Amino acid sequence: MGRTYIVEETVGQYLSNINLQGNAFVSGLLIGQCSSQKDYVILATRTPPKEEQNENLKHPKAKLDNLDEEWTTEHANQVSRMLPGGLLVLGVFIITTLEMGNDFQNALRRLVFAMEKSMNKKRLWNFTEEEVSERVTLHICSSTKKIFCRTYDIHDPKSSAKPADWKYQNGLSASWLSLECTVHINIHIPLSATSVSYTLEKNTKNGLARWAKQIENGVYLINGQVKDEDCDLLEGQKKSSRGNAQATNHSFDVKVLTQLLLNSDHRSTATVQICSGSVNLKGAVKCRAYVHSNKPKVKDAVQAVKRDILNTIADRCEILFEDLLMNEIPEKKDSEKEFHILPHRVFVPIPGSTVMLCDYKFGDESAEEIRDHFIEMLDHMIQIEDLEIAEEINTACLSSSMNTEASLDSTDDEQPKQPIKTTVLLKIQHNIGVVAAFAVAVLAAGVSFHYFSD
């Protein structure tokens, strides 16, 4: 028995409305959520064609060889940034004029594995052994209207295709549950002198991986309570006449507590590291995650929140480094500190759903640019008034301090602008010499925790 995919009815309408316009095929991504019993697909988005591909695809004998694996994989990477916690790129769809043979299935299989490998490289977390490892390929023949739904196990490079059920349901995500929290971060990442060959981006990611363990091991309060991970998230909610729990308020407030002190039996030693600089991330971020409303478990909700926290920080850093590279902002030789404002998070609703997608906005980007990026990546019309800027915009973009003395003697106008509460600031400090990183075992009973969120 293969997996079952419960699909939002609007996804079926979207797929049926795609016009091949003389092309041999159109491909895209399927977005949704996995669960132990079944998977949910709430959105489909076609991959925008390359300009040079347009003519190739209109050739009557165009084959699937023209399916650009690298282009589709990059689209998947971009879209994955726009997904809040709990949502994933579940697989791909392709619409063709004719039914295809084994070569066609092999190409889709390679694409699914390439996409997952690329997206996994950027994550600060790993899938657990209990999680569903199957990803879906959906083939629709436009002439016969036949649907072929198959899955592949991404943990098994030699896995073969398995048939799966594809079932539509109206209003699938209209009552999904959201979890929201504000997380305050203050991450210090020393840049080791022995790793100067690494890029700043790689060094930063290595430092974030250490911080990620704090988030993974934190305690999560849902509406002020610590709940057993195997409990139903909706336990204690009022029940309808049908016996199902009703979430009259679809939103849960989450607070994150991270451990400050070590257990008394934990031995620790001080380490001294020669550093060429450091990176500091400081500020507050808005995090959101979504889970289906079909008897969700607490552990699934907490896992979705954790991954949104990790994803949004990693994605913002990656976007900033891309922006610095594209704009070729030169590093001032004599500067001791550089300040950069990380992009702010913007949310947009999915019509007919409680789920919101997200994007990232630099201070100098207009709402029209964000709207156009949503349309390009997700192939869905959105209105500017629907954009929800979750974090306030700070006008400070880039500032530097030439040296310590000048910084101390300079006026307020010359000082780097301090980030407001909802801005995430990245500070790069060069030539700071030796940084001593140490941890001390604490001889105390119990554990102390530090509030990371409001």
C-alpha positions as CSV (number, residue, x, y, z in Angstrom):
1,M,0.0,0.0,0.0
2,G,1.5,3.3,-1.1
3,R,1.2,6.7,0.6
4,T,-1.9,8.8,0.3
5,Y,-1.7,12.5,-0.7
6,I,-4.6,14.6,0.5
7,V,-4.6,17.6,-1.9
8,E,-6.2,21.0,-1.6
9,E,-8.9,21.3,-4.3
10,T,-7.5,24.6,-5.5
11,V,-4.3,22.8,-6.4
12,G,-6.2,20.6,-8.8
13,Q,-7.8,23.7,-10.3
14,Y,-4.4,25.3,-10.7
15,L,-2.9,22.3,-12.4
16,S,-5.9,22.0,-14.8
17,N,-5.6,25.6,-15.8
18,I,-2.0,25.4,-16.8
19,N,-1.7,26.0,-20.5
20,L,1.2,24.3,-22.3
21,Q,1.1,27.0,-25.0
22,G,2.7,24.7,-27.5
23,N,5.4,23.5,-25.1
24,A,6.1,19.8,-24.7
25,F,5.8,20.0,-21.0
26,V,5.5,22.3,-17.9
27,S,7.0,21.4,-14.6
28,G,6.8,22.7,-11.0
29,L,6.9,22.1,-7.3
30,L,4.4,20.6,-4.8
31,I,4.3,22.2,-1.4
32,G,2.8,20.8,1.8
33,Q,3.3,18.8,5.0
34,C,4.2,15.2,5.8
35,S,2.6,13.2,8.6
36,S,2.9,9.6,9.7
37,Q,-0.3,8.5,8.1
38,K,-0.7,10.7,5.0
39,D,0.8,13.8,3.4
40,Y,-1.0,17.0,2.6
41,V,-0.4,19.2,-0.5
42,I,-1.7,22.7,-0.1
43,L,0.1,24.5,-3.0
44,A,1.6,23.9,-6.4
45,T,3.7,26.4,-8.3
46,R,5.2,26.0,-11.8
47,T,8.9,26.6,-12.3
48,P,9.4,29.8,-14.4
49,P,11.1,28.9,-17.7
50,K,14.5,30.2,-18.7
51,E,14.2,32.7,-21.6
52,E,16.4,30.5,-23.8
53,Q,14.3,27.4,-22.9
54,N,11.1,28.8,-24.3
55,E,11.9,28.1,-27.9
56,N,13.4,24.6,-27.1
57,L,10.3,23.5,-25.3
58,K,8.0,24.4,-28.2
59,H,9.8,22.0,-30.6
60,P,7.4,19.2,-31.3
61,K,10.0,16.6,-30.6
62,A,11.2,18.2,-27.4
63,K,12.1,15.5,-24.8
64,L,12.5,15.6,-21.1
65,D,16.2,16.1,-21.6
66,N,15.2,19.8,-21.8
67,L,14.0,19.6,-18.2
68,D,16.8,21.7,-16.6
69,E,17.7,20.0,-13.3
70,E,19.9,22.8,-12.1
71,W,17.2,25.4,-12.8
72,T,14.4,23.5,-11.1
73,T,16.6,22.8,-8.1
74,E,17.4,26.5,-7.7
75,H,13.7,27.2,-7.9
76,A,13.2,24.7,-5.1
77,N,15.9,26.4,-3.0
78,Q,14.3,29.8,-3.5
79,V,10.8,28.5,-2.7
80,S,11.9,26.6,0.4
81,R,13.0,30.0,1.9
82,M,9.4,31.2,1.5
83,L,8.0,28.3,3.6
84,P,7.3,28.7,7.3
85,G,7.9,25.9,9.8
86,G,6.0,22.7,9.0
87,L,5.9,23.2,5.2
88,L,8.2,21.4,2.8
89,V,8.8,21.0,-0.9
90,L,7.2,17.6,-1.2
91,G,8.1,16.8,-4.8
92,V,7.5,17.8,-8.4
93,F,4.7,17.8,-10.9
94,I,5.0,17.7,-14.7
95,I,2.3,18.1,-17.3
96,T,3.0,16.7,-20.8
97,T,1.2,16.4,-24.0
98,L,1.9,12.6,-24.3
99,E,2.3,9.7,-21.9
100,M,6.0,9.1,-21.3
101,G,8.0,5.9,-20.8
102,N,10.7,4.7,-18.3
103,D,13.3,7.4,-19.4
104,F,10.8,10.0,-18.3
105,Q,10.4,8.5,-14.9
106,N,14.2,8.2,-14.4
107,A,14.6,11.9,-15.2
108,L,11.9,12.8,-12.6
109,R,13.6,10.5,-10.1
110,R,17.0,12.2,-10.6
111,L,15.3,15.6,-10.2
112,V,13.7,14.7,-6.9
113,F,17.0,13.4,-5.5
114,A,18.9,16.5,-6.8
115,M,16.4,18.9,-5.2
116,E,16.4,17.2,-1.8
117,K,20.2,17.0,-1.8
118,S,20.5,20.7,-2.6
119,M,17.9,21.9,0.0
120,N,19.4,19.6,2.7
121,K,22.8,21.3,2.3
122,K,21.4,24.6,3.5
123,R,19.6,23.3,6.6
124,L,20.8,23.5,10.2
125,W,18.7,20.5,11.1
126,N,18.4,16.9,10.0
127,F,15.3,14.7,9.4
128,T,14.7,12.2,12.2
129,E,14.5,8.4,11.5
130,E,10.8,8.4,12.3
131,E,10.0,11.0,9.7
132,V,8.5,10.3,6.3
133,S,11.4,10.1,3.7
134,E,9.3,9.6,0.6
135,R,8.9,12.4,-2.0
136,V,6.3,12.5,-4.7
137,T,6.3,12.9,-8.5
138,L,3.0,13.7,-10.2
139,H,2.7,13.3,-14.0
140,I,-0.4,14.6,-15.7
141,C,-1.1,13.9,-19.4
142,S,-2.9,16.9,-20.8
143,S,-4.5,14.9,-23.7
144,T,-5.8,11.9,-21.8
145,K,-6.2,13.7,-18.4
146,K,-4.6,10.6,-16.7
147,I,-2.7,11.2,-13.4
148,F,0.3,9.1,-12.4
149,C,1.4,9.6,-8.8
150,R,4.6,7.9,-7.6
151,T,6.9,8.3,-4.6
152,Y,10.7,7.7,-4.0
153,D,12.5,7.1,-0.8
154,I,15.1,9.9,-0.7
155,H,17.1,8.0,2.0
156,D,17.6,5.1,-0.4
157,P,19.6,6.1,-3.6
158,K,18.5,2.9,-5.3
159,S,14.8,3.1,-4.4
160,S,12.3,2.4,-7.1
161,A,9.0,4.2,-7.8
162,K,6.0,3.2,-5.6
163,P,2.4,4.0,-6.6
164,A,0.6,6.5,-4.4
165,D,-3.0,7.8,-4.1
166,W,-3.8,11.4,-5.0
167,K,-7.1,12.6,-3.5
168,Y,-8.6,16.1,-3.6
169,Q,-10.3,17.8,-0.6
170,N,-12.0,21.1,-0.4
171,G,-10.8,23.6,2.3
172,L,-7.9,21.3,3.3
173,S,-5.9,24.0,5.1
174,A,-8.7,26.3,6.1
175,S,-8.4,25.2,9.8
176,W,-4.7,24.5,10.1
177,L,-3.1,25.6,13.4
178,S,-0.4,28.3,13.6
179,L,2.3,28.6,16.3
180,E,4.0,32.0,16.7
181,C,6.9,33.2,18.8
182,T,9.4,36.1,18.9
183,V,12.9,34.8,19.4
184,H,15.7,37.0,20.6
185,I,19.1,36.1,19.4
186,N,22.6,37.1,20.4
187,I,25.0,34.8,18.6
188,H,28.8,35.3,18.8
189,I,30.8,33.4,16.2
190,P,34.6,33.6,16.4
191,L,36.4,33.3,13.1
192,S,39.3,31.0,13.6
193,A,42.7,32.0,12.1
194,T,43.2,28.4,11.1
195,S,40.1,28.5,8.9
196,V,41.0,31.6,6.9
197,S,40.6,29.6,3.7
198,Y,36.9,29.2,4.5
199,T,34.5,31.8,3.2
200,L,32.8,34.1,5.7
201,E,29.5,32.3,4.7
202,K,30.9,28.9,5.6
203,N,32.4,30.1,8.9
204,T,29.1,31.6,9.8
205,K,27.2,28.5,9.0
206,N,29.6,26.4,11.1
207,G,29.0,28.8,14.0
208,L,25.2,28.7,13.5
209,A,25.4,24.9,13.7
210,R,26.6,25.2,17.3
211,W,23.8,27.6,18.2
212,A,21.3,25.3,16.5
213,K,22.0,22.7,19.2
214,Q,20.7,25.2,21.8
215,I,17.5,25.6,19.9
216,E,17.1,21.8,19.4
217,N,17.6,21.2,23.1
218,G,15.4,24.0,24.4
219,V,12.2,23.7,26.3
220,Y,9.1,25.0,24.4
221,L,6.1,26.4,26.3
222,I,2.8,26.3,24.3
223,N,0.3,28.8,25.6
224,G,2.5,29.0,28.8
225,Q,2.5,25.2,29.4
226,V,5.0,22.4,28.9
227,K,3.1,19.5,27.3
228,D,4.1,15.9,26.9
229,E,5.4,15.5,23.3
230,D,3.1,12.5,22.6
231,C,-0.1,14.4,23.7
232,D,-2.5,15.8,21.1
233,L,-1.9,19.5,20.5
234,L,-5.6,20.1,20.8
235,E,-6.0,18.2,24.0
236,G,-8.3,20.2,26.3
237,Q,-10.0,22.1,23.5
238,K,-13.8,22.1,23.3
239,K,-15.3,19.4,21.1
240,S,-17.9,19.7,18.4
241,S,-21.0,17.6,18.1
242,R,-19.0,15.2,15.9
243,G,-16.5,14.7,18.7
244,N,-13.7,16.5,17.0
245,A,-11.7,19.1,18.8
246,Q,-12.4,22.6,17.7
247,A,-9.6,25.1,17.5
248,T,-11.7,28.3,17.8
249,N,-8.5,30.2,18.0
250,H,-6.2,28.7,15.3
251,S,-3.1,30.3,16.9
252,F,-0.8,29.1,19.7
253,D,1.7,31.3,21.5
254,V,5.1,29.7,21.9
255,K,8.0,30.6,24.2
256,V,11.5,29.2,23.9
257,L,13.7,28.5,27.0
258,T,17.3,27.5,26.4
259,Q,19.6,26.0,29.0
260,L,22.0,28.4,30.6
261,L,23.9,26.3,33.1
262,L,25.4,22.8,32.7
263,N,24.6,19.8,34.8
264,S,26.9,19.2,37.7
265,D,28.2,15.9,36.2
266,H,29.2,17.6,33.0
267,R,32.9,18.1,32.8
268,S,34.2,21.1,30.8
269,T,37.5,22.6,30.0
270,A,38.5,26.1,28.7
271,T,39.7,26.4,25.2
272,V,41.7,29.2,23.7
273,Q,41.4,29.9,20.0
274,I,43.4,32.2,17.8
275,C,40.9,34.3,15.8
276,S,41.1,36.7,12.9
277,G,37.7,38.2,13.6
278,S,34.2,37.4,14.7
279,V,30.6,37.6,13.5
280,N,27.8,38.7,15.9
281,L,24.1,38.2,15.2
282,K,21.8,40.2,17.4
283,G,18.2,41.1,17.4
284,A,14.7,39.6,17.4
285,V,12.9,37.5,14.8
286,K,9.3,36.6,14.2
287,C,8.8,32.9,13.8
288,R,5.7,31.0,12.6
289,A,4.9,27.4,12.0
290,Y,1.8,25.5,10.9
291,V,0.5,22.0,11.5
292,H,-2.5,20.2,10.1
293,S,-5.6,20.0,12.3
294,N,-6.1,16.2,12.1
295,K,-5.1,15.2,15.6
296,P,-1.6,16.8,15.5
297,K,0.9,15.8,18.2
298,V,2.7,18.3,20.4
299,K,6.1,16.9,19.2
300,D,5.1,17.8,15.6
301,A,4.2,21.3,16.5
302,V,7.4,21.9,18.5
303,Q,9.5,20.4,15.7
304,A,7.9,22.8,13.2
305,V,8.7,25.8,15.4
306,K,12.3,24.7,15.9
307,R,12.9,24.4,12.2
308,D,11.3,27.7,11.5
309,I,13.7,29.4,14.0
310,L,16.7,27.7,12.4
311,N,15.6,28.2,8.8
312,T,14.8,31.9,9.1
313,I,18.2,32.8,10.7
314,A,20.2,30.6,8.2
315,D,18.2,32.0,5.2
316,R,18.7,35.6,6.2
317,C,22.4,35.2,6.5
318,E,22.5,33.5,3.1
319,I,20.4,36.2,1.5
320,L,22.7,38.9,3.0
321,F,25.9,37.2,1.7
322,E,24.3,36.9,-1.7
323,D,23.4,40.6,-1.6
324,L,27.0,41.6,-0.6
325,L,28.4,39.5,-3.4
326,M,26.0,40.8,-6.1
327,N,26.5,44.4,-5.1
328,E,30.3,43.8,-4.7
329,I,30.5,45.9,-1.5
330,P,34.2,46.3,-0.9
331,E,35.6,45.7,2.5
332,K,37.3,48.8,4.0
333,K,40.9,47.8,4.7
334,D,41.2,50.0,7.9
335,S,37.8,49.2,9.2
336,E,37.5,47.4,12.5
337,K,33.8,46.7,12.4
338,E,31.2,46.4,9.8
339,F,27.4,46.6,10.5
340,H,24.8,45.0,8.2
341,I,21.1,44.8,8.7
342,L,19.7,41.4,7.9
343,P,16.5,41.4,5.8
344,H,13.1,41.6,7.5
345,R,10.5,38.9,7.2
346,V,7.3,39.5,5.3
347,F,4.2,37.2,5.3
348,V,1.5,36.8,2.8
349,P,-1.7,34.7,3.1
350,I,-2.8,31.8,0.9
351,P,-6.4,32.5,-0.1
352,G,-8.9,30.2,1.6
353,S,-6.2,29.0,4.1
354,T,-5.0,29.9,7.6
355,V,-1.4,29.3,6.3
356,M,0.8,32.2,5.4
357,L,4.0,32.1,3.3
358,C,6.9,34.4,3.8
359,D,9.7,36.3,2.0
360,Y,12.5,38.6,3.0
361,K,12.9,42.3,2.4
362,F,15.8,44.7,2.7
363,G,15.1,48.2,3.8
364,D,15.5,49.7,0.4
365,E,13.2,47.2,-1.4
366,S,9.7,48.3,-2.2
367,A,6.5,46.5,-1.6
368,E,6.0,46.1,-5.4
369,E,9.4,44.3,-5.6
370,I,8.3,41.8,-2.9
371,R,5.0,41.3,-4.6
372,D,6.7,40.6,-7.9
373,H,9.0,38.1,-6.3
374,F,6.1,36.3,-4.8
375,I,4.4,36.1,-8.1
376,E,7.6,35.0,-9.9
377,M,8.5,32.2,-7.4
378,L,4.9,31.0,-6.5
379,D,3.0,31.8,-9.7
380,H,0.1,33.2,-7.6
381,M,-1.3,36.7,-7.7
382,I,-1.1,38.6,-4.4
383,Q,-2.1,42.1,-3.5
384,I,0.3,44.6,-1.9
385,E,-2.2,45.3,0.9
386,D,-2.0,41.6,1.8
387,L,1.7,41.9,2.7
388,E,2.3,41.7,6.4
389,I,5.6,43.1,7.5
390,A,6.2,41.1,10.7
391,E,9.3,43.1,11.7
392,E,9.7,46.9,11.7
393,I,11.8,48.4,9.0
394,N,15.0,50.1,10.1
395,T,16.6,52.7,7.8
396,A,20.1,51.8,8.8
397,C,21.7,49.7,6.2
398,L,25.5,49.8,6.5
399,S,27.9,51.6,8.8
400,S,31.5,51.1,10.0
401,S,33.9,52.2,12.6
402,M,37.4,53.0,11.5
403,N,39.1,52.3,14.8
404,T,38.3,52.1,18.5
405,E,39.5,55.6,19.3
406,A,37.6,57.3,16.4
407,S,34.5,55.4,17.4
408,L,34.7,56.6,21.0
409,D,35.4,60.2,20.0
410,S,32.9,60.4,17.1
411,T,29.5,62.1,17.4
412,D,26.2,60.4,17.6
413,D,25.6,60.9,13.9
414,E,28.8,59.1,13.1
415,Q,28.1,56.1,15.3
416,P,26.6,53.0,13.7
417,K,22.8,53.1,14.2
418,Q,21.7,50.7,16.8
419,P,19.2,48.1,15.6
420,I,15.7,48.5,17.0
421,K,14.1,45.6,18.8
422,T,12.7,43.8,15.8
423,T,15.8,44.2,13.6
424,V,18.5,41.5,13.3
425,L,21.9,43.0,13.1
426,L,25.0,41.2,11.7
427,K,28.3,42.7,13.0
428,I,31.6,41.6,11.5
429,Q,34.6,42.4,13.6
430,H,38.1,42.0,12.2
431,N,41.5,41.5,13.8
432,I,40.4,41.1,17.4
433,G,43.3,38.9,18.4
434,V,42.7,36.0,20.8
435,V,39.3,35.0,21.8
436,A,39.0,32.7,24.8
437,A,35.9,30.5,24.7
438,F,35.2,28.6,27.9
439,A,32.5,26.7,29.7
440,V,32.5,26.0,33.4
441,A,30.8,23.1,35.1
442,V,28.3,24.3,37.7
443,L,28.0,22.5,41.0
444,A,24.3,23.1,41.5
445,A,21.2,21.0,41.6
446,G,18.6,21.6,38.9
447,V,18.9,23.5,35.6
448,S,18.6,27.2,34.8
449,F,17.0,28.4,31.6
450,H,17.1,31.6,29.8
451,Y,14.1,33.1,28.0
452,F,14.9,33.4,24.3
453,S,11.4,34.7,23.5
454,D,8.9,37.3,24.8
